[in-house]
Amino acid sequence: MNIIIIVLSILLIGGFIYLGVVTYNVRNNAQTKFKSKCETCISKANIVHAGSDTGCTPINHTVALKSLGLIEFKDNNGNILNPNDYDLYLVSGECMQYVDIHPNDLVFATKGFDVEHYNGKLPIILILKKGASAPKNPMFYKLRRLWRVCNYRDNLMEILKSILQSPEFQEVRRRPSYDGDEQLINDFFDTRLKRYETDYINCEYPNASDEKIIISTTFHTDIEKVRFSIHPISNIVGKVIAAFPIDKKYIEIEN
């Protein structure tokens, strides 16, 4: 009787060992296949410019990124981000350095963004498309830091003052390169607003929807100063969720 029990025990233990080995091999093979698939997977990213409008890459220019499936991307809350769920952009330029976004960073952005119904905190980083007002120039993507959503016919002076005095803007004012509220206000009315009126309000074919605007900031690397900018809401492409430094080995080809 004892011999039978011993034999059965040996068979049972052997069965468990065999099952464990088979399960391990199946999982290992699956992981190997998944890794192989990730290594050959190609994702597409557009170039988004964080700098001047000179020499910008056209909107239809894409960069091929390989093996992104091998990287675990997490947002500030520790949530894992799937690259397939977002529009991807590769950063060119340093105008977003104050928010820790730098050249060759990989940006995850929402696929579209309804800024008029956004009730979250400001500022936020947006992806904009530019160039539509000048048909001879190809469109391109830009990064901008959004502070207010308003109307072109609102009291823009009061809006600018409210931005400048807001608690969130104080980290900008403390920067060594900040040259004063007056400089930002004068530049906005003397340069940015006049340019916007020429391109959108007083143009040959004005669109009433272009009176809905956003006021944003960017760091101009050519003069090393922060300045306001103004854009139509219709130019918003998405909201930046996160940005990650990415090794050049993941950038395979350009189209």
URMOZI-V120230 format. One line per field, one symbol per residue. phi: phi as a letter, one per 40 degrees, with the letter a starting at -180 (. if undefined). psi: psi as a letter, one per 30 degrees, with the letter a starting at -180 (. if undefined). burial: # if it has 16 or more other C-alpha atoms within 10 Angstrom, else .. Layout:
phi->???
psi->???
burial->???
This chain:
phi->.ccccccccccccccccccccccccccccccccccccccccbbbbccbcbacccgccdcccbbcbbgcccbccbcccgccbcdccbcbbbcbhbcbccbgbbdgccccbccgacccbcbccbcbcbcbbbhccbdcbccabbbabcbababdccccccccccccccdccccccccdccbhddccccccccbccccccccbcbccbcbdccccbbbbbaccccbfbcbcabacdcccbabccabbcbccccccabb
psi->eeeeeeeeeeeeeeeeeeeeeeeeeeeeeeeeeeeeeeffkklkklkkkialgkhlklfgklkkklgfffkjkkafggkkkjffflkkkkkjlgfgffghklkgkjkkllilkiffgkgallllklklklfffjffklllklkkjkekkakegljfeeeeeeeefkeffffeffkffkgkeeeeeeeeefdeeeeeeeeeegleikkefffjlkkllljjfefhlklllklkeffkelkkelkkkkkfffjelk.
burial->.....................................#...###########...####..########...#.........#..###########....##########..#.#.......#########.......##############...#...#..##........#....#.....##..#...##..#..###........############...####################.#....#....
